[in-house]
């Protein structure tokens, strides 16, 4: 496995990871609204702070490292059970 810098082209992959990982929780609390979630993702997605986790030729997850102030770091990681090869994106 290795991490590679995210690019704008990775946005939809990361959105689908969010949907797979958090969709049932969001649905249970607020209901899932695809447009609202896409808008939230568009505001949050920052390729400069995100990395794509790969295994072989498949994208298997994402990692976000966000710094908040001098002493706080938030790391978000999501992995998929359905790897995506570059030819499938």
C-alpha positions as CSV (number, residue, x, y, z in Angstrom):
1,X,0.0,0.0,0.0
2,X,1.0,3.5,-0.6
3,X,-0.4,7.0,-0.4
4,X,-0.4,9.4,-3.3
5,X,-1.5,13.0,-3.4
6,X,-5.1,13.5,-4.3
7,X,-6.0,15.5,-7.4
8,X,-9.3,17.2,-8.3
9,X,-10.1,14.0,-10.4
10,X,-10.3,12.0,-7.1
11,X,-13.2,14.0,-5.8
12,X,-15.9,11.6,-6.9
13,X,-14.0,8.6,-5.6
14,X,-13.7,10.3,-2.2
15,X,-17.4,11.3,-2.2
16,X,-18.4,7.7,-2.9
17,X,-16.2,6.6,0.0
18,X,-17.9,9.1,2.3
19,X,-21.3,7.8,1.1
20,X,-20.4,4.2,1.7
21,X,-18.9,4.8,5.1
22,X,-21.3,7.4,6.5
23,X,-24.4,7.1,4.4
24,X,-26.4,4.9,6.8
25,X,-25.5,7.2,9.8
26,X,-26.4,10.4,7.9
27,X,-29.7,8.8,6.7
28,X,-30.7,7.7,10.2
29,X,-30.2,11.1,11.7
30,X,-31.0,13.6,8.9
31,X,-32.0,11.6,5.9
32,X,-29.7,11.4,2.9
33,X,-29.9,14.3,0.4
34,X,-27.4,13.7,-2.4
35,X,-27.3,17.3,-3.4
36,X,-26.7,18.5,0.2
37,X,-24.0,15.8,0.6
38,X,-22.3,16.7,-2.7
39,X,-22.3,20.4,-1.7
40,X,-20.8,19.5,1.7
41,X,-18.1,17.4,0.0
42,X,-17.3,20.1,-2.5
43,X,-16.6,22.5,0.4
44,X,-14.6,20.0,2.3
45,X,-12.5,18.3,-0.4
46,X,-9.1,19.8,-0.5
47,X,-6.6,17.8,-2.7
48,X,-3.7,19.6,-0.9
49,X,-4.7,17.9,2.3
50,X,-6.0,14.6,1.0
51,X,-4.2,11.5,-0.1
52,X,-5.4,8.4,-2.0
53,X,-4.5,5.1,-0.6
54,X,-3.6,2.5,-3.2
55,X,-2.8,-1.2,-3.2
56,X,-1.2,-2.4,-6.4
57,X,-3.1,-0.5,-9.2
58,X,-6.3,-0.1,-7.2
59,X,-7.5,2.9,-5.2
60,X,-8.7,1.5,-1.9
61,X,-9.2,4.6,0.3
62,X,-8.4,8.1,1.3
63,X,-6.6,9.9,4.1
64,X,-7.1,13.5,5.1
65,X,-4.7,15.3,7.5
66,X,-6.0,18.7,8.7
67,X,-4.1,20.9,11.1
68,X,-6.1,23.1,13.5
69,X,-3.9,25.5,15.3
70,X,-0.4,24.6,16.6
71,X,-1.3,21.4,18.6
72,X,-4.3,19.8,17.0
73,X,-4.2,17.4,14.0
74,X,-7.3,15.6,12.7
75,X,-6.8,12.5,10.6
76,X,-9.7,11.0,8.7
77,X,-9.2,7.7,6.9
78,X,-11.7,5.7,4.9
79,X,-11.2,2.4,3.1
80,X,-13.3,0.5,0.7
81,X,-14.2,-3.1,0.3
82,X,-14.5,-2.6,-3.5
83,X,-11.1,-1.3,-4.9
84,X,-11.3,0.9,-7.9
85,X,-8.7,0.4,-10.6
86,X,-7.7,3.5,-12.7
87,X,-9.4,2.0,-15.7
88,X,-12.7,1.8,-13.8
89,X,-12.8,5.5,-12.8
